[in-house]
Amino acid sequence: MKYLRTNIQEIETADELQRIISENENVMVCCGRMGPMCIPVYEIMEELEEERPGVKFYSMAFDSPESGVIRNAPECRGFMGLPFTMYYKNGQVARATTSIQDMSQVTANLDQYLA
């Protein structure tokens, strides 16, 4: 069941997330809602999807019980603002960010952590 109305592929279960990060070298997951802080990040991801074939872009619904795997990750301890964005490299969390990000912030994270 899809929760988010984005053009990004949505992860629905914690098992699916684990499979995706184990099968792909570089993965960015934006865990959020359809709100004013999250939608700009989804739009950036949609734009970057074509430009960065070496990175897999996904969304995950923050309010889904399954997204607890991100919400409760040690890297997200103390995070307040949505979305929680996770950058995975070779199955491990390479970077985690909280709240809205602009294009330059997202591309800097991709360049630094998923290059």
PyMOL CGO cylinders between C-alpha atoms (Angstrom):
from pymol import cmd
from pymol.cgo import CYLINDER

trace = [
    CYLINDER, 0.00, 0.00, 0.00, 1.52, 3.28, -1.11, 0.3, 1, 1, 1, 1, 1, 1,
    CYLINDER, 1.52, 3.28, -1.11, 1.36, 6.12, 1.39, 0.3, 1, 1, 1, 1, 1, 1,
    CYLINDER, 1.36, 6.12, 1.39, 3.23, 8.82, -0.49, 0.3, 1, 1, 1, 1, 1, 1,
    CYLINDER, 3.23, 8.82, -0.49, 2.16, 10.41, -3.74, 0.3, 1, 1, 1, 1, 1, 1,
    CYLINDER, 2.16, 10.41, -3.74, 5.57, 10.85, -5.34, 0.3, 1, 1, 1, 1, 1, 1,
    CYLINDER, 5.57, 10.85, -5.34, 7.18, 9.62, -8.54, 0.3, 1, 1, 1, 1, 1, 1,
    CYLINDER, 7.18, 9.62, -8.54, 9.90, 7.94, -6.50, 0.3, 1, 1, 1, 1, 1, 1,
    CYLINDER, 9.90, 7.94, -6.50, 9.69, 4.23, -5.84, 0.3, 1, 1, 1, 1, 1, 1,
    CYLINDER, 9.69, 4.23, -5.84, 8.33, 3.69, -2.34, 0.3, 1, 1, 1, 1, 1, 1,
    CYLINDER, 8.33, 3.69, -2.34, 9.70, 1.14, 0.11, 0.3, 1, 1, 1, 1, 1, 1,
    CYLINDER, 9.70, 1.14, 0.11, 6.86, -0.46, 2.06, 0.3, 1, 1, 1, 1, 1, 1,
    CYLINDER, 6.86, -0.46, 2.06, 8.60, -2.82, 4.51, 0.3, 1, 1, 1, 1, 1, 1,
    CYLINDER, 8.60, -2.82, 4.51, 11.75, -2.98, 6.62, 0.3, 1, 1, 1, 1, 1, 1,
    CYLINDER, 11.75, -2.98, 6.62, 12.65, -6.25, 4.87, 0.3, 1, 1, 1, 1, 1, 1,
    CYLINDER, 12.65, -6.25, 4.87, 12.35, -4.56, 1.48, 0.3, 1, 1, 1, 1, 1, 1,
    CYLINDER, 12.35, -4.56, 1.48, 14.64, -1.74, 2.68, 0.3, 1, 1, 1, 1, 1, 1,
    CYLINDER, 14.64, -1.74, 2.68, 17.21, -4.28, 3.88, 0.3, 1, 1, 1, 1, 1, 1,
    CYLINDER, 17.21, -4.28, 3.88, 17.08, -6.12, 0.54, 0.3, 1, 1, 1, 1, 1, 1,
    CYLINDER, 17.08, -6.12, 0.54, 17.48, -2.88, -1.44, 0.3, 1, 1, 1, 1, 1, 1,
    CYLINDER, 17.48, -2.88, -1.44, 20.48, -1.64, 0.54, 0.3, 1, 1, 1, 1, 1, 1,
    CYLINDER, 20.48, -1.64, 0.54, 22.13, -5.06, 0.39, 0.3, 1, 1, 1, 1, 1, 1,
    CYLINDER, 22.13, -5.06, 0.39, 21.64, -5.35, -3.40, 0.3, 1, 1, 1, 1, 1, 1,
    CYLINDER, 21.64, -5.35, -3.40, 22.68, -1.79, -4.37, 0.3, 1, 1, 1, 1, 1, 1,
    CYLINDER, 22.68, -1.79, -4.37, 25.94, 0.01, -3.67, 0.3, 1, 1, 1, 1, 1, 1,
    CYLINDER, 25.94, 0.01, -3.67, 24.43, 3.52, -3.34, 0.3, 1, 1, 1, 1, 1, 1,
    CYLINDER, 24.43, 3.52, -3.34, 20.93, 4.18, -1.99, 0.3, 1, 1, 1, 1, 1, 1,
    CYLINDER, 20.93, 4.18, -1.99, 19.21, 7.38, -0.84, 0.3, 1, 1, 1, 1, 1, 1,
    CYLINDER, 19.21, 7.38, -0.84, 15.97, 6.99, 1.14, 0.3, 1, 1, 1, 1, 1, 1,
    CYLINDER, 15.97, 6.99, 1.14, 13.81, 9.95, 2.10, 0.3, 1, 1, 1, 1, 1, 1,
    CYLINDER, 13.81, 9.95, 2.10, 11.55, 8.96, 5.00, 0.3, 1, 1, 1, 1, 1, 1,
    CYLINDER, 11.55, 8.96, 5.00, 8.79, 11.53, 5.34, 0.3, 1, 1, 1, 1, 1, 1,
    CYLINDER, 8.79, 11.53, 5.34, 5.24, 12.65, 4.72, 0.3, 1, 1, 1, 1, 1, 1,
    CYLINDER, 5.24, 12.65, 4.72, 3.51, 14.68, 2.00, 0.3, 1, 1, 1, 1, 1, 1,
    CYLINDER, 3.51, 14.68, 2.00, 4.39, 17.89, 3.83, 0.3, 1, 1, 1, 1, 1, 1,
    CYLINDER, 4.39, 17.89, 3.83, 6.14, 21.19, 3.06, 0.3, 1, 1, 1, 1, 1, 1,
    CYLINDER, 6.14, 21.19, 3.06, 9.52, 20.03, 4.38, 0.3, 1, 1, 1, 1, 1, 1,
    CYLINDER, 9.52, 20.03, 4.38, 9.46, 16.68, 2.56, 0.3, 1, 1, 1, 1, 1, 1,
    CYLINDER, 9.46, 16.68, 2.56, 8.01, 17.43, -0.88, 0.3, 1, 1, 1, 1, 1, 1,
    CYLINDER, 8.01, 17.43, -0.88, 11.00, 19.58, -2.00, 0.3, 1, 1, 1, 1, 1, 1,
    CYLINDER, 11.00, 19.58, -2.00, 13.36, 16.70, -1.15, 0.3, 1, 1, 1, 1, 1, 1,
    CYLINDER, 13.36, 16.70, -1.15, 11.25, 14.22, -3.16, 0.3, 1, 1, 1, 1, 1, 1,
    CYLINDER, 11.25, 14.22, -3.16, 11.30, 16.67, -6.10, 0.3, 1, 1, 1, 1, 1, 1,
    CYLINDER, 11.30, 16.67, -6.10, 15.10, 16.95, -5.90, 0.3, 1, 1, 1, 1, 1, 1,
    CYLINDER, 15.10, 16.95, -5.90, 15.38, 13.17, -5.84, 0.3, 1, 1, 1, 1, 1, 1,
    CYLINDER, 15.38, 13.17, -5.84, 13.12, 12.89, -8.90, 0.3, 1, 1, 1, 1, 1, 1,
    CYLINDER, 13.12, 12.89, -8.90, 15.36, 15.34, -10.74, 0.3, 1, 1, 1, 1, 1, 1,
    CYLINDER, 15.36, 15.34, -10.74, 18.57, 13.57, -9.71, 0.3, 1, 1, 1, 1, 1, 1,
    CYLINDER, 18.57, 13.57, -9.71, 17.29, 10.08, -10.55, 0.3, 1, 1, 1, 1, 1, 1,
    CYLINDER, 17.29, 10.08, -10.55, 18.02, 10.62, -14.25, 0.3, 1, 1, 1, 1, 1, 1,
    CYLINDER, 18.02, 10.62, -14.25, 21.37, 12.36, -13.67, 0.3, 1, 1, 1, 1, 1, 1,
    CYLINDER, 21.37, 12.36, -13.67, 22.78, 9.80, -11.24, 0.3, 1, 1, 1, 1, 1, 1,
    CYLINDER, 22.78, 9.80, -11.24, 22.24, 6.25, -12.51, 0.3, 1, 1, 1, 1, 1, 1,
    CYLINDER, 22.24, 6.25, -12.51, 24.71, 4.94, -9.90, 0.3, 1, 1, 1, 1, 1, 1,
    CYLINDER, 24.71, 4.94, -9.90, 22.37, 5.90, -7.04, 0.3, 1, 1, 1, 1, 1, 1,
    CYLINDER, 22.37, 5.90, -7.04, 19.00, 4.30, -6.29, 0.3, 1, 1, 1, 1, 1, 1,
    CYLINDER, 19.00, 4.30, -6.29, 16.42, 6.77, -4.93, 0.3, 1, 1, 1, 1, 1, 1,
    CYLINDER, 16.42, 6.77, -4.93, 13.52, 5.68, -2.73, 0.3, 1, 1, 1, 1, 1, 1,
    CYLINDER, 13.52, 5.68, -2.73, 10.91, 7.14, -0.41, 0.3, 1, 1, 1, 1, 1, 1,
    CYLINDER, 10.91, 7.14, -0.41, 9.45, 5.60, 2.73, 0.3, 1, 1, 1, 1, 1, 1,
    CYLINDER, 9.45, 5.60, 2.73, 6.37, 6.74, 4.64, 0.3, 1, 1, 1, 1, 1, 1,
    CYLINDER, 6.37, 6.74, 4.64, 7.39, 8.14, 8.03, 0.3, 1, 1, 1, 1, 1, 1,
    CYLINDER, 7.39, 8.14, 8.03, 4.10, 7.07, 9.65, 0.3, 1, 1, 1, 1, 1, 1,
    CYLINDER, 4.10, 7.07, 9.65, 4.32, 3.47, 8.52, 0.3, 1, 1, 1, 1, 1, 1,
    CYLINDER, 4.32, 3.47, 8.52, 5.24, 1.10, 11.37, 0.3, 1, 1, 1, 1, 1, 1,
    CYLINDER, 5.24, 1.10, 11.37, 7.80, -0.40, 8.97, 0.3, 1, 1, 1, 1, 1, 1,
    CYLINDER, 7.80, -0.40, 8.97, 9.80, 2.85, 8.82, 0.3, 1, 1, 1, 1, 1, 1,
    CYLINDER, 9.80, 2.85, 8.82, 10.78, 2.40, 12.47, 0.3, 1, 1, 1, 1, 1, 1,
    CYLINDER, 10.78, 2.40, 12.47, 13.98, 0.90, 11.06, 0.3, 1, 1, 1, 1, 1, 1,
    CYLINDER, 13.98, 0.90, 11.06, 14.86, 4.46, 9.96, 0.3, 1, 1, 1, 1, 1, 1,
    CYLINDER, 14.86, 4.46, 9.96, 13.08, 6.48, 12.67, 0.3, 1, 1, 1, 1, 1, 1,
    CYLINDER, 13.08, 6.48, 12.67, 14.82, 4.51, 15.42, 0.3, 1, 1, 1, 1, 1, 1,
    CYLINDER, 14.82, 4.51, 15.42, 18.24, 4.22, 13.75, 0.3, 1, 1, 1, 1, 1, 1,
    CYLINDER, 18.24, 4.22, 13.75, 21.10, 5.39, 16.01, 0.3, 1, 1, 1, 1, 1, 1,
    CYLINDER, 21.10, 5.39, 16.01, 22.13, 7.86, 13.28, 0.3, 1, 1, 1, 1, 1, 1,
    CYLINDER, 22.13, 7.86, 13.28, 18.74, 9.58, 13.66, 0.3, 1, 1, 1, 1, 1, 1,
    CYLINDER, 18.74, 9.58, 13.66, 18.85, 9.98, 17.44, 0.3, 1, 1, 1, 1, 1, 1,
    CYLINDER, 18.85, 9.98, 17.44, 17.89, 13.55, 18.30, 0.3, 1, 1, 1, 1, 1, 1,
    CYLINDER, 17.89, 13.55, 18.30, 16.43, 14.31, 14.86, 0.3, 1, 1, 1, 1, 1, 1,
    CYLINDER, 16.43, 14.31, 14.86, 13.40, 16.61, 15.09, 0.3, 1, 1, 1, 1, 1, 1,
    CYLINDER, 13.40, 16.61, 15.09, 12.42, 17.75, 11.58, 0.3, 1, 1, 1, 1, 1, 1,
    CYLINDER, 12.42, 17.75, 11.58, 11.05, 15.69, 8.74, 0.3, 1, 1, 1, 1, 1, 1,
    CYLINDER, 11.05, 15.69, 8.74, 12.13, 14.18, 6.50, 0.3, 1, 1, 1, 1, 1, 1,
    CYLINDER, 12.13, 14.18, 6.50, 14.79, 11.83, 7.80, 0.3, 1, 1, 1, 1, 1, 1,
    CYLINDER, 14.79, 11.83, 7.80, 17.06, 11.16, 4.84, 0.3, 1, 1, 1, 1, 1, 1,
    CYLINDER, 17.06, 11.16, 4.84, 19.40, 8.19, 4.81, 0.3, 1, 1, 1, 1, 1, 1,
    CYLINDER, 19.40, 8.19, 4.81, 22.35, 7.68, 2.50, 0.3, 1, 1, 1, 1, 1, 1,
    CYLINDER, 22.35, 7.68, 2.50, 23.49, 4.04, 2.33, 0.3, 1, 1, 1, 1, 1, 1,
    CYLINDER, 23.49, 4.04, 2.33, 26.83, 2.89, 0.91, 0.3, 1, 1, 1, 1, 1, 1,
    CYLINDER, 26.83, 2.89, 0.91, 27.49, -0.84, 0.55, 0.3, 1, 1, 1, 1, 1, 1,
    CYLINDER, 27.49, -0.84, 0.55, 24.65, -1.74, 2.94, 0.3, 1, 1, 1, 1, 1, 1,
    CYLINDER, 24.65, -1.74, 2.94, 25.73, 0.66, 5.70, 0.3, 1, 1, 1, 1, 1, 1,
    CYLINDER, 25.73, 0.66, 5.70, 24.49, 4.11, 6.72, 0.3, 1, 1, 1, 1, 1, 1,
    CYLINDER, 24.49, 4.11, 6.72, 27.02, 6.56, 5.29, 0.3, 1, 1, 1, 1, 1, 1,
    CYLINDER, 27.02, 6.56, 5.29, 25.11, 9.71, 6.26, 0.3, 1, 1, 1, 1, 1, 1,
    CYLINDER, 25.11, 9.71, 6.26, 21.78, 10.70, 7.83, 0.3, 1, 1, 1, 1, 1, 1,
    CYLINDER, 21.78, 10.70, 7.83, 20.18, 14.14, 7.65, 0.3, 1, 1, 1, 1, 1, 1,
    CYLINDER, 20.18, 14.14, 7.65, 17.09, 15.70, 9.16, 0.3, 1, 1, 1, 1, 1, 1,
    CYLINDER, 17.09, 15.70, 9.16, 14.70, 18.35, 7.87, 0.3, 1, 1, 1, 1, 1, 1,
    CYLINDER, 14.70, 18.35, 7.87, 14.43, 20.02, 4.49, 0.3, 1, 1, 1, 1, 1, 1,
    CYLINDER, 14.43, 20.02, 4.49, 17.44, 20.05, 2.16, 0.3, 1, 1, 1, 1, 1, 1,
    CYLINDER, 17.44, 20.05, 2.16, 18.05, 22.00, -1.02, 0.3, 1, 1, 1, 1, 1, 1,
    CYLINDER, 18.05, 22.00, -1.02, 19.64, 20.71, -4.22, 0.3, 1, 1, 1, 1, 1, 1,
    CYLINDER, 19.64, 20.71, -4.22, 23.17, 21.81, -3.23, 0.3, 1, 1, 1, 1, 1, 1,
    CYLINDER, 23.17, 21.81, -3.23, 22.93, 20.01, 0.13, 0.3, 1, 1, 1, 1, 1, 1,
    CYLINDER, 22.93, 20.01, 0.13, 21.64, 16.79, -1.44, 0.3, 1, 1, 1, 1, 1, 1,
    CYLINDER, 21.64, 16.79, -1.44, 24.25, 16.79, -4.20, 0.3, 1, 1, 1, 1, 1, 1,
    CYLINDER, 24.25, 16.79, -4.20, 27.03, 17.55, -1.67, 0.3, 1, 1, 1, 1, 1, 1,
    CYLINDER, 27.03, 17.55, -1.67, 25.94, 14.51, 0.38, 0.3, 1, 1, 1, 1, 1, 1,
    CYLINDER, 25.94, 14.51, 0.38, 25.77, 12.33, -2.72, 0.3, 1, 1, 1, 1, 1, 1,
    CYLINDER, 25.77, 12.33, -2.72, 29.21, 13.51, -3.87, 0.3, 1, 1, 1, 1, 1, 1,
    CYLINDER, 29.21, 13.51, -3.87, 30.81, 13.07, -0.46, 0.3, 1, 1, 1, 1, 1, 1,
    CYLINDER, 30.81, 13.07, -0.46, 29.19, 9.87, 0.77, 0.3, 1, 1, 1, 1, 1, 1,
    CYLINDER, 29.19, 9.87, 0.77, 27.97, 7.96, -2.30, 0.3, 1, 1, 1, 1, 1, 1,
    CYLINDER, 27.97, 7.96, -2.30, 30.69, 8.72, -4.85, 0.3, 1, 1, 1, 1, 1, 1,
]
cmd.load_cgo(trace, "trace")
